[in-house]
Amino acid sequence: MSRPRLDSLLLASTDPERLRAWYAGALDPEDDTEVGTYRVLRFGTFHVLIDSRDDIGDSSAEPGRVILNFDVSDARAIAERLDRMGTRWLSPLEDRDGSLFATAIDPDGNYVQLIQLSEEHKAAMAASE
């Protein structure tokens, strides 16, 4: 039997089309499709599913509980794009010993972290595996 593999995350929203448009515009997924009522965005092999639900509010009550981490190759360019989109920041882009990190707040109040690791940090992580 093969091990379970995390393949997707469901983001519920009272305005799923607004949320889909933000993620698609901000992060340029490989695929942006609809399957039934789901908006499906593919980033690498991982899927972000966006749908509506009747049992949620307009904004995330505890946004720090789940943070979407995106490994990016140009954090500065994406941060600039998010600024042009009027995105709010929990933590603006910062350099942490050569790696870049920022935490944006999506339209539903969820935290979305941009991570651009330096080659040095990538090598250190690979060496520890």
Protein Blocks (a to p, Z undefined) as FASTA:
>chain_A
ZZdddfbdcdddfblmlmmmmmmmmnopabdcdehjbccddehjbccdddddfkbcfbdf
blmlpccddddfblmlmmmmmmmnopacfbdcddeehiacdddddfkopacddddddfkl
mmmmmmmZZ
